[in-house]
Amino acid sequence: MPDLGDAAAQINSQIKTWQAEKRYLGHQLVSSQIRSFDLETDSKAVVTVRETWEDNMYIYQGDYPEYIEQSFAERGPYELDVTYTLELKEEETGSIWQITWIVYANQPPEW
């Protein structure tokens, strides 16, 4: 998987592709283990995590998913080693840590 400089844009792009194909993903985080946490500045942190996932892919027939369809493909459990860069952002409601960069050390298995 590529580095995701704009994590939300990359994820939204994948979702739009699935929508065009009338598919959706059931993506379940089974467990996560923080392997390192480095606070680089007061407003930037780098976190490395080993995540275990299980996935189901669904196809829907109507205009939108009804979340009652049977899955047509399954994968997992599988592990991903991921490094997240987080930056402290000021919002109207206060400060939040936002993921700004994602680097995957490996890829999910094929369907």
Buried (B, 14 or more C-beta within 10 A) or exposed (E): EEEBEEBEEBEEEEEEEBEEEBBBBEEEEEEBEEEEEEEEEEEBBBBBBBBBBBBBBBBBEEEEBEEEBEEEEEBBEBBBBBBBBBBEEEEEEEEEBEEBBBBBEEEBEEE
